[in-house]
């Protein structure tokens, strides 16, 4: 179902069934009030979190770690000379941000919905004799990496960004699957979304991001552009770890700021976290710009950038975790993402641990009391 239709239904329900709507929103997995605040960390949680921080510090590539629970920052650390206030390249974690911009654009009526075909929006960039299937590609297919176009990532990335027109080159890739079929992770897909946002709005994608996400304290310091001036959707975006953390908090809180201002439509947060496909590399779920998996028995949604640029949200525990890394470090290669997943699993374990009950006093002790 297209997001636009979902929002229309919600507005209708608000008019005729306000009580039912209230119940629905309270049951939402991303509604901040859907779970009671956990309160200050227990001594057990604090010690468990401290142990995770100590392990994190021993990872040579890890540069920053921010951990929040129910809107309270529990950990904010820079390692190896890095700082959480210094902008860094978040690589493909920016795909989650591009997806958020698409959701906002749909809510504003700039785009009609996830079922909107992309061919009319990029008609002048289509190859001379395109595969007929290219006209079936929708905005939703680009968001979920199911466009069917051959990948521009991995071994094809260098040749793609060496081309004179990245949008045209992405659309000229051969169709290797039907739209809506297997997941083909490709930065070209999110770059097409950036081009669509720019064309449909008449404004650069960076300007949209700063206007729409800036009120949530999310600042993009710099963003690479293609030869035509389109900002590179899904890569080469610089922001501080603090801004990355605030973006995760925005999604954890149902698209709202701590003050209650709606930035990303709450329905879009839910849509983004629905499983659309599965990545062949790890078996993790993929929605609209977000991966999903289970860690320590809890559902986790995460954005991932090359070399360990990570944003995690664990909705049922109110946890948000942001990490940035030195993507050039040898240790940020094979198995490193699993190391970072392991830190989050340990943070989950610390959050769910209960302090051991105090031992009952002995008879002698009871008499002394």
VMD Tcl script that draws the C-alpha trace (Angstrom):
set ca {
  {0.00 0.00 0.00}
  {1.42 3.43 -0.90}
  {2.35 5.65 2.00}
  {0.09 8.41 0.76}
  {-2.96 6.17 0.97}
  {-1.95 5.05 4.45}
  {-1.84 8.67 5.63}
  {-5.26 9.35 4.08}
  {-6.72 6.41 5.98}
  {-5.21 7.66 9.24}
  {-6.69 11.12 8.71}
  {-10.09 9.56 8.07}
  {-9.85 7.47 11.20}
  {-8.93 10.58 13.18}
  {-12.13 12.25 12.05}
  {-14.58 9.43 12.69}
  {-12.94 7.14 15.18}
  {-10.73 9.24 17.47}
  {-10.80 6.69 20.26}
  {-9.80 3.85 17.93}
  {-6.99 5.97 16.53}
  {-5.67 6.67 20.00}
  {-5.60 2.96 20.74}
  {-3.84 2.28 17.43}
  {-1.15 4.88 18.07}
  {-0.55 3.68 21.59}
  {0.05 0.19 20.21}
  {2.54 1.44 17.61}
  {6.01 -0.08 17.99}
  {7.62 3.31 17.36}
  {5.40 5.38 19.65}
  {7.60 6.69 22.45}
  {4.76 6.28 24.96}
  {4.11 2.64 23.98}
  {6.45 1.46 26.74}
  {7.03 2.88 30.20}
  {10.23 4.79 30.71}
  {12.80 2.51 32.25}
  {14.12 5.14 34.64}
  {17.75 5.62 35.62}
  {20.09 2.73 34.84}
  {20.45 0.17 37.61}
  {23.88 -0.61 38.98}
  {23.74 -3.86 37.01}
  {23.01 -2.02 33.76}
  {25.64 0.63 34.49}
  {28.33 -1.97 35.12}
  {27.30 -3.93 32.04}
  {27.40 -0.79 29.91}
  {30.80 0.16 31.32}
  {32.11 -3.28 30.33}
  {30.82 -2.74 26.77}
  {32.57 0.64 26.60}
  {35.81 -0.99 27.74}
  {35.51 -3.60 24.97}
  {34.65 -0.90 22.44}
  {37.78 1.03 23.32}
  {39.87 -2.01 22.41}
  {38.56 -2.04 18.82}
  {41.28 -0.19 16.87}
  {38.95 1.09 14.14}
  {36.12 2.33 16.40}
  {36.24 6.10 16.81}
  {33.01 7.11 18.56}
  {30.20 5.51 20.53}
  {26.97 7.14 21.72}
  {24.34 5.16 23.61}
  {20.94 6.47 24.68}
  {18.01 4.90 26.46}
  {14.57 6.51 26.54}
  {16.06 9.80 25.36}
  {18.81 9.95 27.98}
  {22.41 9.72 26.78}
  {24.17 7.04 28.81}
  {27.47 6.93 26.92}
  {29.20 9.47 24.68}
  {32.78 8.51 23.99}
  {35.48 9.32 21.47}
  {38.35 6.87 21.04}
  {41.83 7.17 19.56}
  {41.65 10.96 19.34}
  {38.21 11.13 17.72}
  {35.37 13.34 18.99}
  {31.59 13.01 18.79}
  {31.34 16.69 17.80}
  {33.63 16.33 14.76}
  {32.03 15.67 11.36}
  {32.92 12.39 9.69}
  {31.94 10.54 6.52}
  {29.02 8.24 7.41}
  {29.22 6.48 4.02}
  {26.14 4.35 3.25}
  {24.48 5.09 6.59}
  {23.31 8.12 4.62}
  {20.93 5.81 2.71}
  {18.71 5.81 5.80}
  {18.69 9.61 5.71}
  {17.79 9.71 2.02}
  {14.90 7.34 2.77}
  {13.68 9.74 5.46}
  {13.74 12.62 2.97}
  {11.63 10.58 0.55}
  {9.06 9.94 3.28}
  {8.87 13.64 4.10}
  {8.57 14.51 0.40}
  {5.63 12.12 0.05}
  {3.96 13.61 3.11}
  {4.39 17.11 1.64}
  {2.90 16.04 -1.69}
  {6.16 16.56 -3.59}
  {6.07 12.88 -4.52}
  {2.83 10.90 -4.85}
  {3.88 7.72 -3.03}
  {6.05 4.64 -3.08}
  {4.10 3.22 -6.04}
  {5.03 6.20 -8.22}
  {6.95 5.06 -11.36}
  {10.35 6.71 -11.75}
  {10.57 6.68 -15.58}
  {8.40 9.81 -16.10}
  {10.45 11.66 -13.47}
  {13.75 10.86 -15.20}
  {12.55 10.51 -18.79}
  {15.45 12.44 -20.34}
  {17.97 10.19 -18.57}
  {16.62 6.85 -19.81}
  {18.74 4.86 -22.29}
  {17.76 5.12 -26.00}
  {16.12 1.70 -26.17}
  {15.41 0.76 -22.55}
  {14.31 -2.64 -21.32}
  {10.54 -2.41 -21.00}
  {10.82 -3.39 -17.33}
  {12.48 -0.09 -16.46}
  {9.05 1.57 -16.73}
  {7.80 -0.63 -13.89}
  {10.44 0.58 -11.40}
  {8.87 2.59 -8.59}
  {10.18 4.82 -5.84}
  {9.51 1.96 -3.43}
  {11.71 -0.37 -5.49}
  {14.60 2.10 -5.26}
  {14.11 2.43 -1.50}
  {14.18 -1.34 -0.94}
  {16.97 -2.03 -3.46}
  {14.63 -4.05 -5.68}
  {14.83 -1.99 -8.86}
  {16.20 -4.90 -10.90}
  {18.99 -2.78 -12.39}
  {22.49 -4.20 -12.19}
  {24.38 -2.89 -9.17}
  {26.59 0.19 -9.20}
  {28.10 -0.78 -5.83}
  {30.93 -3.20 -5.13}
  {33.19 -3.86 -8.13}
  {31.05 -1.60 -10.35}
  {31.30 1.48 -8.15}
  {34.54 2.93 -9.54}
  {33.42 2.83 -13.16}
  {30.04 4.30 -12.23}
  {31.42 7.40 -10.46}
  {33.97 7.83 -13.27}
  {31.08 8.30 -15.72}
  {30.07 11.76 -16.93}
  {26.46 11.42 -15.78}
  {25.78 9.22 -12.75}
  {22.00 9.29 -13.11}
  {22.13 8.31 -16.76}
  {24.75 5.63 -16.05}
  {22.69 4.09 -13.23}
  {19.63 3.88 -15.48}
  {21.74 2.40 -18.29}
  {22.75 -0.60 -16.18}
  {21.22 -3.80 -17.59}
  {18.06 -5.14 -16.00}
  {19.18 -8.34 -14.24}
  {15.96 -8.99 -12.31}
  {12.34 -7.94 -12.40}
  {11.43 -4.85 -10.37}
  {10.29 -6.00 -6.95}
  {12.42 -9.16 -7.17}
  {15.69 -9.92 -5.43}
  {17.60 -7.31 -3.45}
  {20.45 -5.75 -5.42}
  {22.25 -3.39 -3.05}
  {23.24 -0.40 -5.16}
  {24.16 3.18 -4.35}
  {22.88 3.99 -7.83}
  {19.35 3.34 -6.58}
  {19.57 5.88 -3.76}
  {21.33 8.33 -6.08}
  {18.32 8.12 -8.38}
  {16.18 9.03 -5.35}
  {18.36 12.07 -4.74}
  {17.92 13.12 -8.37}
  {14.16 12.61 -8.12}
  {13.96 14.69 -4.93}
  {15.91 17.50 -6.60}
  {13.77 17.47 -9.74}
  {10.43 17.15 -7.99}
  {11.16 19.87 -5.43}
  {13.31 22.17 -7.55}
  {15.87 22.31 -4.73}
  {19.17 20.53 -4.01}
  {18.84 17.45 -1.82}
  {21.22 18.95 0.74}
  {19.01 22.03 1.07}
  {15.99 19.79 1.65}
  {17.86 17.77 4.27}
  {18.99 20.86 6.15}
  {15.52 22.42 6.09}
  {13.59 19.26 6.96}
  {15.97 17.56 9.41}
  {17.73 20.60 10.84}
  {14.97 21.28 13.41}
  {15.80 17.88 14.94}
  {19.42 18.93 15.46}
  {20.60 16.88 12.48}
  {23.22 18.84 10.56}
  {24.88 17.65 7.36}
  {28.25 19.34 7.17}
  {29.12 18.34 3.59}
  {27.85 16.06 0.84}
  {29.54 15.09 -2.42}
  {27.80 15.92 -5.72}
  {27.86 14.29 -9.13}
  {29.01 16.08 -12.32}
  {25.50 17.52 -12.77}
  {25.42 18.84 -9.20}
  {23.12 16.17 -7.75}
  {24.09 15.21 -4.21}
  {25.27 11.60 -4.05}
  {22.30 9.77 -2.65}
  {23.54 7.14 -0.22}
  {27.24 7.91 0.19}
  {29.90 10.51 0.94}
  {27.85 12.46 3.49}
  {29.60 14.15 6.42}
  {27.91 14.68 9.76}
  {28.89 14.51 13.40}
  {28.27 11.34 15.40}
  {25.97 13.48 17.55}
  {23.83 14.27 14.51}
  {23.80 10.62 13.50}
  {22.63 9.73 17.01}
  {19.90 12.37 16.85}
  {18.71 10.86 13.59}
  {18.39 7.48 15.28}
  {16.55 9.11 18.17}
  {14.18 10.74 15.71}
  {13.16 7.32 14.38}
  {13.06 5.76 17.85}
  {10.64 8.49 18.88}
  {8.27 7.91 15.96}
  {9.68 10.73 13.84}
  {9.34 13.36 16.58}
  {11.84 15.60 18.33}
  {12.07 15.42 22.14}
  {9.84 18.52 22.19}
  {7.16 16.68 20.21}
  {7.62 18.28 16.79}
  {6.81 15.80 14.00}
  {9.72 15.74 11.52}
  {9.38 12.37 9.79}
  {5.80 11.07 9.52}
  {5.23 8.37 12.11}
  {3.60 6.13 9.51}
  {6.77 6.43 7.40}
  {8.92 5.20 10.28}
  {6.74 2.11 10.48}
  {6.83 1.64 6.69}
  {10.62 1.96 6.67}
  {11.07 -0.84 9.19}
  {8.79 -3.35 7.47}
  {10.72 -6.18 5.85}
  {10.61 -5.82 2.06}
  {13.44 -8.16 1.12}
  {16.54 -9.93 2.45}
  {20.18 -9.20 1.74}
  {22.12 -12.08 0.26}
  {25.28 -11.09 2.15}
  {24.09 -11.46 5.74}
  {20.51 -12.72 5.54}
  {19.31 -9.57 7.35}
  {16.00 -7.97 6.48}
  {15.83 -4.74 4.49}
  {13.05 -2.17 4.42}
  {13.23 1.39 3.16}
  {16.84 2.34 3.82}
  {17.08 0.29 7.03}
  {18.35 -3.22 7.76}
  {16.72 -5.40 10.40}
  {17.84 -8.34 12.51}
  {17.43 -9.89 15.93}
  {20.09 -9.36 18.60}
  {19.87 -10.89 22.06}
  {16.23 -11.73 21.38}
  {15.17 -8.19 20.41}
  {14.27 -6.67 17.05}
  {16.92 -4.19 15.93}
  {16.79 -1.77 13.01}
  {20.09 -0.40 11.75}
  {21.70 1.76 9.11}
  {25.13 0.70 7.93}
  {27.98 2.53 6.27}
  {31.20 1.07 4.89}
  {33.90 0.55 7.50}
  {31.60 0.71 10.52}
  {29.41 3.82 10.39}
  {26.36 2.57 12.28}
  {23.03 3.71 13.68}
  {20.96 1.21 15.69}
  {17.45 1.48 17.14}
  {15.96 -1.11 19.51}
  {12.37 0.14 19.85}
  {11.09 -2.10 22.64}
  {13.99 -1.15 24.91}
  {14.12 2.54 23.95}
  {17.75 2.08 22.90}
  {19.59 4.14 20.29}
  {23.25 3.53 19.48}
  {25.49 5.44 17.06}
  {29.03 4.39 16.11}
  {31.57 5.79 13.68}
  {34.82 4.20 12.63}
  {38.02 4.71 10.67}
  {36.98 3.09 7.40}
  {40.61 2.95 6.28}
  {41.75 0.81 9.21}
  {42.60 -2.80 8.31}
  {40.56 -3.98 11.29}
  {37.43 -2.35 9.80}
  {37.20 -5.10 7.19}
  {36.01 -8.69 7.42}
  {33.98 -9.43 10.51}
  {34.06 -5.88 11.87}
  {30.34 -5.27 11.43}
  {29.68 -8.43 13.45}
  {31.96 -7.04 16.19}
  {29.79 -3.92 16.32}
  {26.61 -6.00 16.32}
  {28.13 -7.85 19.28}
  {28.57 -4.61 21.21}
  {24.91 -3.77 20.64}
  {23.86 -7.27 21.73}
  {25.84 -6.73 24.94}
  {24.22 -3.32 25.47}
  {20.82 -4.98 25.08}
  {21.81 -7.60 27.63}
  {22.91 -4.87 30.02}
  {19.62 -3.00 29.53}
  {17.53 -6.07 30.26}
  {19.59 -7.29 33.21}
  {17.97 -6.95 36.58}
  {19.94 -6.35 39.70}
  {20.16 -9.49 41.77}
  {17.72 -9.41 44.72}
  {19.31 -8.74 48.06}
  {19.96 -11.85 50.16}
  {17.59 -12.40 53.06}
  {19.22 -11.55 56.38}
  {20.33 -14.41 58.57}
  {18.51 -15.13 61.83}
  {21.35 -13.53 63.77}
  {21.28 -10.52 61.55}
  {17.52 -10.25 61.90}
  {17.82 -10.28 65.68}
  {20.44 -7.56 65.50}
  {18.04 -5.38 63.49}
}
mol new
graphics top color blue
foreach p $ca { graphics top sphere $p radius 0.5 }
foreach p [lrange $ca 0 end-1] q [lrange $ca 1 end] { graphics top cylinder $p $q radius 0.2 }
display resetview
